[in-house]
Amino acid sequence: MNAPEHVSPGSWTYPGDDSTRYTDLEYWTEVARTAERGGFDAVFFADVRGIYDVYGDDRHTAVERGVQTPANDPQLVVPAMAEVTDELGFAVTRSTTYTHPYQLAREFSTLDHLTDGRVALNVVTSYLESAAQNLGLHERMDKETRYDRADEFLEVCYALWEDSWDDEAVRTDAETGVYTDPEGVSTIDHEGEFFTVPGPHGCEPSPQRTPVIYQAGSSDRGREFAAANAEAVFASQPTEAGVREYMTDLRERAAAHGRDPDSLRFFIGVVPIVGETEAIAQAKYDAYKAHVDVEATLALLSGFLDMDLSELDPDQKVEHIETDAIQGTMNAFTKSQPDREWTVREVAEFCGLGTTSPKIVGTPETIADELQYWHEEVGVDGFNVKEVVRPDSLRDFVDLVVPELRERGLLSERRPGATLRERLTGTDESRLPADHPGSPRTD
């Protein structure tokens, strides 16, 4: 996250942590070089609109403790990171709730051009009340309305990216003075409930046209949205049973949308804490835990869950509710683990490092064993490797774990394909697959 903290509240206080350098462009180019050296497919940027002001009466905890606040726009550091890398992709989180599809389509076409086709769009629907008020609404949209808007939002973007410009529309013919053949550029004539967009798109086709679509829907409506649109899906369930259920359900829903269920790529969040020996790794883990800010974690979780955890007794059991906020966080401690009852205190302690993602502590061999199990036995395609200490967590993973993964043949030195979509799918196709709803219209 382009902020001093993402999902390990308090770790910025750890000696040597460089999180406060998030405003320094050189920090991000260093991250990019390290991630590329480590064979990562992409850097995944989380983002948020608004401040996590649900916790407590004074609503200042998030600001005081640096809970994803302050936060800069992640999109703007991508060109610099792309300039110092050749293969690394960039997945950028954007909300369909508080922006316009015509504007977003232009921005991501531009990024796809500047990165030579290495961009992904992580689609979210914003839910914080403070974001709604600051962006011109009296109150936030309910979940159904947000997803209705998101459905139409992507429909507009797909039409702009895929249908508006022919592949050969740009001629750049100096002899005739024709830069673009007008016959190859058409309007999209969209008139819907939320948007009226005549078009045409203002950008010529980029290498991927449509960026790779990431999603992480966990509620029933969110899962339907992911099944219809996502190419890469973040499974946030903290248990093997929860991940298996989620992947099976998403594949079945994708098939119902006429898509190849095996085309979805699933990745889970992991928090690897690695040392040259088990003792060193455990010592790191203990030191990291000592810097967890429990109150800041509760402020973050209150925003995730849309409920003020300061009003609950620390030993009170967390009961399942359907929330208008991040349903996956609630499901992680209720539906995903029905045989265990979590208290508020236990949830805060568990989530202090990487929120709902499992922690893996040990030697490079231990970390690799666990990742190999999740890949080969559970069937996940990859991992969202979460940092605790920045950038040491990334460096530790690249310097210690990556060589072990490569030794086992689990990670190649170079990824085939020119674009992010080609590398993620293992194909030579940079465009959306034919069965994706965003593919060019045939009518």
N, C-alpha and C positions, 0 to 999 in steps of 0.2 A: 504494500500500500504506500502511496506517495504521502506518507505521514510518519510521525515519530513512533507510531505504534499501530499494529494491526490486530492480532488476536492472542497476544501474550502480554496482557496489561502489566506494566511495571518493569518489564525486561529492559527498558531503555535506561534504567538505573544501574544495570550490571556493569562492572568495570570493563572498559574497553569497547562497550557497545557504541556503534556509530549511528544509531537511529536519528540523532539530531542533525545529521548531515543530509537529511532527505531533501533539503532545499538546494543542495550542491549538485550541479549537473555531472561533475566528475564522479560523484558517488554512484550515479545510475549507469554511467558508462563502465565503471569497474564491475558492477553487478552483471551487466550484459556480457562482458568479456569472460567473467568467471563462469556464468551459466553456459555460454557457448563452449568453453573449454570442457565443461562437464557433460556435454552431450544432451543438454535439456532441449526439448522441442520448443518450449516457449516460457516466457516470464508471464505469470498471471497476475494482473493488477486488479485488486479489489478496489471498491470505491463506495462512498456513501454521500447522500445529500442530506444535509441537516446535522444536528448534534444529538447524541444519545442523552436526551434530557428527561427520560422517563423515571430515573432513579432518584428518590429522595425529594424532600420538599423544596430545597433551594435550587435544585437542578444545575448545580455548578460542578458536580463531581467529574463529569467527562472532560470539562475544560481544565480543571485543576490538575487532573491525573493524566492528561494526554491520551484519553480514550478515543482513538481515531480522530483526534482534534488537536491541533490544526491539521488540515489535509489539503494538499494541492491537487490539481487536475493531473491524473496519470497519463492522459493522452498526449500531453505536450512534451513528455520526455522520450517518447517512442522514436522520433526521427534521429535523435542523437544516439540512442542505443543501437538503432539499426545501422548507423554509419560505421560503428566500430565492430560489427559482426557481419557474418555472411549467411548463416543458416538459422539463427535464433528467431523464433516467432514471438509475437506480442499479443496477448489476450487482454483486451481492455473492457472493463465493466462500464456499461452505460444503461441508464434507466429510460424506459419507454414512457414513463409517467410525466416527466417534466421537460421533455424536449420534443422537437418536431421531426418527423421522419425525413422530410426533404432536406433539412439541415444535417441530420446525422448521416444520411446516405452520402452527402457530399464530403463530409469529414472522413468517413471510412474509405471512400474511393481514393481520396487524397493519400491517406496513410497506406493503403494497399499499393499505390503507385510508388510512394517514397521508400517502401520497404521491399519492393520487388515481390509482393504477394506473400507477406509473412504476418498478416494481421488476422486476429479473431475478435469477434464481438461477443462479450458475455452479457446476455440480455437479462436485466432484472426489472422489477416493478417496485418503485420506491414506496415506502410505507410510513416514514417518520412524520409526525404531525408538524414538527418544526420546519421540515423541508417544504411541506405543502403551504404553510403560511408564508414562508419567505419567497416562494415562487408563484404567489398570486392567487392561491386558493384559500377559502375560509376554513376548510378542513380537508383532511386527506380523502382520497377516493377509497371506497370499499374494495375488498379484494376482487370480487367479480368484475367490477367496472375496470379496475386496473388491468386485469387479464383480457377483458374485451378490447380495451384500448391497445394492449400489447399485440393481440392477434391482428388487428387492423394496421397497427404500426408496421409490423414486419411485412404484411401484404403490400403496403405502399413501397417499402424499401426494396423488396424483391422485384417489384415491377420496375422501379427506377434502375436498379443494378442490372437486371437480366433482360428486360424487354425494350428499354428505351433506345438503346444504341445498337446497331448492327456491328458485327465484328469488323467489317471492312468500311465502316462509315468514314473514318478518318483517312483522308487521301494525301494530305500535305503535298499537293501537286503544284510546284512552283511555276511550271510553264502555263498552266491554266488559271492559276490564282485560287484554286479550290483547296481549302484546308479540310473541310468536312462536306461530304455529300449530304445535302438536306434530306434526300430520299431515305437515307439510312438512319435518320433520327426521328423518333415519333413520340407523341404524347402518351401518357398512361391513362388519362381521363378518369382518375379515381374520385368517386363521390361516395362517402361512407358516413357512418354515425359520428365519427370523431374528426375525420380529416377530409378535406377537399383538395386534391393535388392534381392539377391538370398535367404537369410535366411540360417538357421532357426533363430528364436528368441533366444536370449541368456539367457532368464530368464524362469524359470518354471512358470506355471500359478499362478496368484495371486488371492486373494479372489473374486474380481470382474472381473478379466481378463482385460476387458476394463474399464478404469475409467469412471465415469459419465460424459457425454459430455454436457458442457455449451456453449451457444453461444448467440450473441446479434446482429446478422445481421439486418441492417435496409434498405440498398439499395436493389434494386430489386434482384441483384445477391446475396447479403448477406442474404436476406430472403430465397432464394432458398437453400442456403447452410445450413441455420439453419433448414429449414423444412426437409431436407434430413438427418441431423445428430444429431440435438440437442435433448437432453432429458429435459434439463432445459433451459429456454429462458428468458433473461433479456429484458424487454420491457422498453425502455428509453423515451417513449413519455410522455410529462408533463401534458396531458389532458386526461380526461376519454374517450372522443370520439377517441382520438389517440390510446389509449391502446386497446379499443374495436376493432377498425379497424385492428390493428396489430395482435391481437390474432385470429380474424376471418380469416384473410389472411393467417397466418402461419398454421392454422389448415387445411385450404383448400389445401394449398400446400403440407402439410404432407400427406394428403389423396391421393393426386396425385402421391406421391412417394410410395404408397402402405402401408403407416403406419397408425396406429390407431391415429386419430387426437386428441383424448382425452388423449393420453399417454404423450403429451407434458405438462410440468409444467411451468407456467408463473409466474414470479415475477417482481415487479416494484421497483424502487428505491424510498425511502422516507427519508426525513430528519426530524425526530421527535425532537422537542425541548420541553421538558416536565418540569413542575414544580408542586409542591404540590398545588398551586393555579394558576388561570389564570394570576394574576398579576406577580407572580414569573416567570412563563413561558415567559410572554411578556418581562419582564426585561432581562431575559437571551437572548432572541431573539435580543433585541435592542443592548445589549452588544456585542453579536456575530457579528452583522452587522457592528458595529463600527470598528471591526478588519478586515473586508474584505479588501483585497488589490486589488483595481480595476485594476491597471496596470498589476498585476500578473494574474488576471482573464482573462484579454484580451490576455496576452501571452499564457495562457493555451488554450483559445478558438481559437486563431489563429492557434495553432497546430492541434486542433481538426478539424477545418474547412479547413485547408490548404489555408488560406488567411490572409494577413497581415492587421489586424484590425487597426493598427496604421495609415494606409494610408486613413482611412475613417473618415469623420466628425462624431463626437459622436452622432449627431442628425440625421444621415443618416439612412434611412430605410434598414433593412436587407432583401435582395431579394434572392429567392431560386436559388441555383445553384447545379448542380450535381458535387460532389467532389470526389476526389480519397482518401480522408481521412475518417473521421468518419461521414458518411452520416446522422446518427441518430441525431446528434447535429444540423445539418442544418434543417432537417425535423421538429425538435421540435419547431422551431420558424417560420416555413413557412407552410409546408403541414399539420402539426398537428393542427395548429390554423389559418386557412385561413381567418378568419374574423378579425384577429388582425394584425396590422403592428407594428413590433418591431423595435426600433432604436438600434444602436450599444450600446448606453449608457444603455438602458433598459435591453438589453441582459446581459451586464456585471454585472449590479446590481442584476439581478435575479439569475445569475449563481454563484455569490460569495459564496453561501452556498449550496454545493451539486450539482452544475451545473444544469442540466435540471430537476432534481427530485423535486417533490412538497414538500414544507415545511409544517409541521403540528405542530402548536404551541398551547399548552394548558396543561390541567391537564391530569393525566393518563386516566381518563374517556373519555376526548376529543380525545386523541390519539387512544384509543381502538375503539371508535365509528367510526373513520375514517378508520382504518384498517379493521374493521368488514364490513363496507360498501363496500370497495374495494373487499374484499373476497366474501361476500355473494351476492352482487348486481352486481358487475362488473365481477366477476369470476376469479380474479387472485388467484394463489395458495399460494403465499407467498411474502415476501418483502426483498429487499436488504437494510438493515438499515444502512444509511450512517452516519458516525461520523462527527461532526464539531470540537469539542474539545476532544482531546484524553488523557486519556481514559474516561473522565467524561461523554461524550455522551453515551457510551456503558453502563457505570454503572448506569446512570439515567434511561435508558431504562429497564435494567434488574431489578433494585430495585423498580421502580415505575410503569412501564407499564406492565411488565410480570405478576405480581400478578393479575392485572386486567384482562388480557387476560385469565389467568388460571381460575379465578373466573367465567368467562363467558363460559368456556369450549372450548375456541378457541385454547388453547395451553396445551398439556398434560405434565405431570411431566416427563414421560419417553417416548421415541420413540420406537416403536417396530422394530425388525429387527437388524441384526448384522452389515450390511454394509450401506454405504450412499445411495446406489441405493434402497435398501429395505425400508429405512426410507422415502426417497423422493416419492417413488411410492406407499407405503402402501401395498406392496406385500412381499412374502417370496422368491422372485427371485433376486439373487445377480448378475445375468448375463443380458446381453442385451436382450430385448424382441425379439421374433422370427421374427417380421416384420421390425426390424431395419436393415439397409443395412450393418452394421458391424457384424451381427450375423454369426455364422460359415457357411461356404459354404456347400451346400448339394450335389454339383456335384461330 
